[in-house]
Amino acid sequence: MTDPNTPPDRLATNPRSPHYDESMFERGIGIRFNGEEKTNVEEYCVSEGWVRLPVGKSLDRRGNAMTMKFSGTVEPYFLDTVAGTDDQ
């Protein structure tokens, strides 16, 4: 069983992806990529060390944002966990 306070290794925002998980988005997830907060991450993988970010306003033929894969240090966290530590 996985720790409920640890975000998944891989997560995608596209509902058609096998890595999509609605319950994670309901809880709220934040991403720190190379030490910088990112709010526009389409998909990430911690073990492989990459994120997919949209590039400009261009769309593919299905209407999804065009993305590029960037390599680096990926640190996902739950927003409700961070909010709980700020109250102390």
KARAHU-V894922 format. One record per pair of residues at least 24 apart in sequence whose C-alpha atoms are under 6 Angstrom apart, sorted by the first residue. I is the first residue (numbers start at 0). GAP is how many residues later the second one is. D is the distance in Angstrom with one decimal. If there is no record, write none. Layout:
((I;GAP;D) (I;GAP;D))
This chain:
((8;36;5.7) (8;37;5.2) (9;34;5.6) (9;35;4.3) (10;32;5.6) (10;33;5.7) (11;30;5.9) (11;31;4.1) (12;29;5.4) (27;50;5.8) (27;51;5.2) (28;48;5.7) (28;49;4.6) (28;50;5.5) (29;46;5.7) (29;47;5.3) (30;44;5.8) (30;45;4.5) (31;43;5.0) (32;40;5.6) (32;41;4.8) (33;38;5.9) (33;39;4.9) (45;28;5.4) (48;24;5.6) (48;25;5.8))
